[in-house]
Amino acid sequence: MSKSRGPITPASALTGNANEDPWVVYQGRDGPGKGKHIVLVAGDEEYRSEEALPMLGKVLATHHGFRCTVLFSTDREDGTIDPSEQTHIPGLKAIADADMLVLFLRFRELPDDDMKHIVDHLEAGKPILGIRTSTHAFDYRRDEESPYAKYGQQSAAWPGGFGKQILGETWVAHHGDHGSQATRGVVNDEAADHAILRGVKDVFGPTDVYAARALPDDATVLLWGQVLSGMEPDSPPVAGGKNDPMMPIVWTREIAREGSEASMRTICSTIGASVDLTSEGVRRTLVNACYWGLELEDEIPTKSNVDIVGRYEPTFFGFGTFTKGVKASEHVI
């Protein structure tokens, strides 16, 4: 992928990463998000969440004022980022202080003490943005007796687990052909005035459209995923039935909470791999989603600043393709 450059902020001004902590903190600068804390959790084997979320955190902190803590699946022995490590994400206690949670996970099975931080956030009704494989964020096969096993994608007690019950859909299938049919985001005309879509255009990603066939009644589809016949932004739509109808790729929910007048805001985006985030439209959608989740939609600019901070050279998606030996401290800019 080509290099993308934006304004470079000195590390001392933006980043806190004391004593080689296996996470990174981007201190919020001035902006509507000042005083709000977003925790972003990376842990998937295929779509390079360990690259996507630090970049998104830098954008949210530098241009919008949010303090952002980015956590990673980490090798227990050497402290390097290892997306294939399904049971170890250091620093999840930071979620206790989070105003919003951004998850980019796949089939994680966390120890109960760690998972409790995520569950406490959910039970408090705080907002969540789930990206791509977060529709199947958890999978309990090692400890089926865990009190959190219902969050697993295979749960019978809570059908579809976290993905279905919180985001609105779990893993179904690839709808576009994986690795050969990219995605163009098409605005849902019925939601064109939604705050998350403010200034959003030209949404494109090399990842394929996921199937999402049974969203709940309280879901609002913002973007449909048009399956393209190739892997470039100018590839034409594929002919045939795959785009009739199109699948949703970004939607929101406002989930009623028992005993509370306030609803829980969730957003799901099945587009958002590291290479997808080279698209300005994808970045703006995710940044605006954080504003909306935090009920700051009136503060979303006409065209929010999503310029990349520092250098961003994402790795193309694939199993086993992550860059080995990287520590969280290397995401300091």
Secondary structure, DSSP 8 states (H G I E B T S, - for coil): ---EE-----HHHHEE-GGG-SEEEE---SSTTTT-EEEEEEE-SSS-HHHHHHHHHHHHHHHH--EEEEEE-B-TTT--B-TT--S--TTGGGGGG-SEEEEEESSB---HHHHHHHHHHHHTT--EEEEGGGGG-B--SS-TTSTTGGGSTT-TTTTTHHIIIIIS-----BSS-TTT--EEEEE-GGGTT-GGGTT----EESS--B------TTEEEEEEEEEBSSSSTT--B-SSGGGTT-EEEEEEEEE--TT-SS-EEEEEES---TTGGGSHHHHHHHHHHHHHHTT-GGG--TT------SEE------TT-S-TT--GGGG--
